[in-house]
Amino acid sequence: LEDPGLAAAVKGLSEILEPSMQMDFDWFPGGTIRDGMLRYDFRPYPVARAEILLDTSASVDGELLRWFVRAVKGLMQQDALVRVGCFDTRFYGFQDVNTQEDIEKLALQGSGGTDFSVAINAFTGDAENQIIFTDGYAEMPEQNCDAVWVVYGSMPIHPKGGRVIYVKASEEKEKYEIDFLIT
């Protein structure tokens, strides 16, 4: 498929995301019992560099969502772990995205309305970067959320916390570009 131009449009997103986009490891205790004693050993596990929540309401095009995930994944180092979740009026869980094949197999669930409170509550707090991709057609919650909101279209949103990037369709059909950035 031909690039609809969205990948080039999110270049400004790289300035907002955490500068260390490579794979990171965190430690968690694992316990074993040997000789009647509880022993702890710490093992590394990969930590997501970004959690992306995709608005999969009925007004959103699935292929556009895949292009957005490709573009964000392209901003990161090759081994960076990205978790992608879908939401409409409910959250459908996170899926790990490591490769292009993972993006192609991404299950885009949902097709109802949009509830941003569901999205905000879905973030785990483990990832350094939180991104919500939406068309903006929903009521903004009172909760504070330090996320980057990428809004395609012209619907103005005013979330509490975070930053907003607007992506608008250009004159060429299916091409997208960043219009402006609110900090």
C-alpha positions in Angstrom: 0.0 0.0 0.0 1.1 3.5 -0.7 2.0 5.7 2.2 -0.9 8.2 2.8 1.6 10.8 4.1 0.8 10.2 7.7 4.3 8.9 8.5 5.8 12.2 7.4 3.1 14.1 9.3 4.1 12.7 12.7 7.7 13.7 12.5 6.8 16.5 14.9 5.8 13.9 17.4 9.4 12.8 17.8 10.2 16.2 19.5 7.5 15.5 22.1 8.2 11.9 22.9 10.8 10.9 25.5 14.3 11.2 24.0 15.4 7.7 25.1 13.2 5.6 22.7 15.4 2.5 22.8 14.4 -0.7 24.7 14.7 -0.5 28.4 14.5 -3.1 31.1 12.9 -3.0 34.5 13.4 -5.5 37.3 10.8 -7.6 39.1 11.3 -10.0 42.0 10.9 -13.7 41.2 10.8 -16.0 44.2 11.9 -19.6 44.5 12.0 -21.9 47.5 15.1 -23.9 48.0 16.1 -25.9 51.0 13.1 -24.4 52.8 14.2 -20.8 52.2 12.6 -18.2 50.0 15.2 -16.8 47.6 14.6 -13.8 45.5 16.2 -13.3 42.1 15.6 -10.4 39.9 15.1 -10.8 36.2 14.8 -8.1 33.6 11.6 -7.7 31.5 11.1 -5.3 28.6 9.3 -2.1 29.4 7.2 -0.4 26.7 8.6 2.8 25.4 5.1 3.9 24.2 1.5 3.0 24.9 -0.7 4.0 22.0 -4.5 4.1 22.3 -6.4 4.1 19.1 -9.9 5.5 18.8 -11.6 2.6 17.0 -15.1 4.2 17.0 -17.3 3.9 13.9 -16.0 7.2 12.5 -12.3 6.0 12.3 -10.7 4.3 9.3 -8.7 1.2 10.3 -6.0 1.5 7.6 -5.3 5.1 8.9 -4.8 3.7 12.3 -2.3 1.1 11.0 -0.4 3.9 9.2 -0.3 5.9 12.5 1.2 2.9 14.4 3.8 2.4 11.6 4.8 6.1 11.8 5.2 6.1 15.6 7.1 2.8 15.5 9.3 4.3 12.8 10.3 7.1 15.2 11.6 4.6 17.7 14.7 2.5 17.7 14.1 -0.9 16.0 14.0 -2.9 19.2 11.7 -0.5 21.1 8.6 -2.2 22.5 5.3 -0.5 21.7 1.9 -1.5 23.2 -1.2 -0.6 21.2 -4.7 -0.7 22.6 -8.1 0.0 21.0 -11.0 1.8 22.6 -14.4 3.1 21.8 -16.8 3.0 24.8 -14.7 0.3 26.3 -11.0 -0.8 26.3 -10.0 -3.9 24.4 -6.6 -4.6 25.9 -3.0 -4.0 24.8 -1.2 -5.8 22.0 2.6 -5.7 21.8 4.0 -4.4 18.5 7.6 -5.2 17.7 7.6 -5.8 14.0 5.8 -4.8 10.8 4.0 -8.1 10.8 2.7 -7.3 14.3 1.2 -4.1 12.9 -0.5 -6.0 10.0 -2.0 -8.5 12.4 -3.1 -5.8 14.9 -6.7 -6.6 15.9 -8.6 -3.3 15.6 -11.6 -3.9 17.8 -14.5 -1.6 18.5 -16.9 0.4 16.4 -19.2 2.2 18.8 -19.0 5.7 20.2 -16.0 7.3 22.0 -15.3 7.6 25.7 -12.0 9.3 26.5 -12.3 8.4 30.2 -12.0 4.8 29.1 -8.8 5.6 27.2 -7.2 7.6 30.0 -7.9 4.8 32.5 -6.4 2.2 30.2 -2.8 3.5 30.4 -0.7 1.4 32.7 1.7 4.1 33.8 4.6 1.8 32.9 5.4 3.4 29.5 7.3 6.7 29.2 5.2 7.9 26.3 1.4 7.8 26.2 -0.3 8.6 22.9 -4.0 8.8 22.1 -5.0 8.9 18.4 -8.5 10.1 17.8 -10.8 12.2 15.6 -11.7 14.1 18.7 -15.5 13.6 18.6 -16.3 12.9 22.3 -16.7 14.8 25.5 -13.4 15.5 27.2 -13.1 14.0 30.7 -12.3 16.0 33.9 -9.3 13.7 34.6 -5.8 15.0 34.0 -3.8 12.9 31.6 -0.2 13.6 30.5 -0.5 12.1 27.1 0.1 13.3 23.5 -3.3 13.6 21.8 -3.0 13.3 18.0 -6.3 14.5 16.5 -6.9 13.9 12.8 -9.3 16.4 11.5 -10.3 19.8 12.8 -12.3 19.0 15.9 -10.8 21.2 18.6 -10.1 19.4 21.9 -8.9 20.7 25.3 -7.7 17.9 27.5 -6.5 18.5 31.0 -2.8 17.8 30.8 -0.7 16.6 27.9 -0.3 18.1 24.4 -2.3 18.1 21.3 -1.2 17.7 17.7 -3.7 18.2 14.9 -3.4 16.3 11.7 -5.5 17.5 8.8 -6.2 16.1 5.3 -4.3 17.9 2.7 -5.6 18.7 -0.8 -4.5 15.3 -2.1 -7.0 12.7 -1.0 -5.7 10.4 1.7 -2.7 12.6 2.5 -2.2 14.0 6.0 -0.1 16.8 7.4 0.4 18.4 10.8 -1.5 21.7 11.0 -0.3 23.1 14.3 0.9 22.1 17.7 -0.5 23.2 21.1 1.8 22.8 24.1 
